[in-house]
Amino acid sequence: MNDVSPHTTTRATVVRAGYKTTFIALPDWFCGQVLVPVETWIIMTATRKRREDLPGTELWVRARLDARTEFALALQEWEPLTPPRQRRPAAIIPPEERRSTAS
C-alpha cells in the first residue's frame, strides 16, 4: 500500500530571494511559519520576474501538505497567482461600454 499523500494546490508567497535559494511561505503548511527553500531559478522561471522583484510574489504550487519536512512537500507545478479581475466603478467606464438598462 502506498502511504504517500496526493498533491494539493496551495498558495505560496516569496519571503526572501537569494542568488541560489529563495525562501517561500505556504500558509496551508504550518500556517506559513516555516520557510521552505526553493531554487531561485525555479521561481524566476515560473513568474518571469527578476530575482530583485520576487519578494512578496504569490504563486500557486502543488504540494503534499501533510508533509513533516520541507523536502517531503515535493513541490511541483509552479504557476503565478493571478488576482481576480476587479470591476471598474461605473463612473470610469466609458459610455460606449455601458449597457443600456432602458427598454
C-alpha positions in Angstrom: 0.0 0.0 0.0 1.2 3.5 -0.9 1.3 5.9 2.1 2.2 8.9 0.0 -0.5 11.6 0.1 -1.7 13.3 -3.0 -0.6 16.8 -4.0 -2.9 19.7 -3.3 -2.8 23.1 -5.0 -1.9 25.8 -2.5 -0.7 29.4 -2.4 3.0 30.2 -1.9 4.5 33.6 -1.0 8.1 34.6 -1.7 9.6 35.9 1.5 13.3 36.2 0.5 15.1 35.7 -2.8 18.8 35.0 -2.9 21.1 34.3 -5.8 20.7 30.5 -5.4 17.9 29.9 -2.9 14.5 31.6 -2.4 12.5 31.1 0.8 8.7 30.8 0.5 5.9 30.6 3.0 3.0 28.2 2.5 0.0 29.4 4.6 -1.6 26.0 4.4 1.6 24.2 5.8 2.3 25.0 9.4 0.4 28.3 8.9 3.3 29.7 6.8 5.5 29.8 9.9 8.2 27.5 8.4 10.0 28.9 5.4 10.7 26.5 2.6 13.9 26.7 0.5 13.4 26.6 -3.3 16.0 27.1 -6.1 15.7 30.7 -7.2 15.7 29.9 -10.9 12.5 27.8 -10.5 10.6 30.8 -9.1 12.1 33.2 -11.6 11.1 30.9 -14.5 7.5 30.5 -13.2 7.0 34.2 -12.6 9.2 35.6 -15.4 10.5 38.1 -12.8 14.0 39.2 -11.9 15.3 38.0 -8.5 15.1 41.5 -7.1 11.4 41.6 -7.9 10.5 38.3 -6.3 9.8 39.2 -2.6 6.1 39.4 -2.0 5.2 37.5 -5.2 2.5 34.9 -4.8 2.2 31.7 -6.7 0.2 28.5 -6.9 2.1 25.3 -6.3 1.2 21.7 -5.8 2.4 20.2 -2.5 1.9 17.4 -0.1 0.5 19.4 2.8 0.7 16.6 5.3 4.5 16.6 5.0 6.6 16.9 8.1 9.7 18.3 6.4 10.1 20.8 3.5 11.7 18.0 1.4 8.6 15.8 1.8 6.4 18.7 0.4 7.5 17.6 -3.0 6.7 21.0 -4.6 5.8 20.9 -8.2 3.8 22.8 -11.0 4.5 26.4 -10.1 2.1 28.9 -11.5 1.9 32.7 -11.0 -1.1 33.7 -8.8 -3.3 36.0 -10.9 -5.6 38.2 -8.9 -9.3 38.1 -9.8 -10.3 40.7 -12.3 -11.8 43.7 -10.5 -14.8 45.6 -11.7 -14.3 49.3 -12.5 -16.7 51.7 -11.0 -19.4 52.9 -13.4 -18.1 56.4 -13.2 -14.9 55.5 -15.1 -16.5 53.0 -17.6 -16.7 54.8 -21.0 -20.3 55.3 -22.1 -19.9 53.1 -25.1 -19.0 50.2 -22.8 -22.0 50.7 -20.5 -25.1 48.5 -21.0 -28.3 50.3 -21.6 -30.9 49.3 -19.0 -33.7 51.3 -20.6 -36.1 49.3 -22.8 
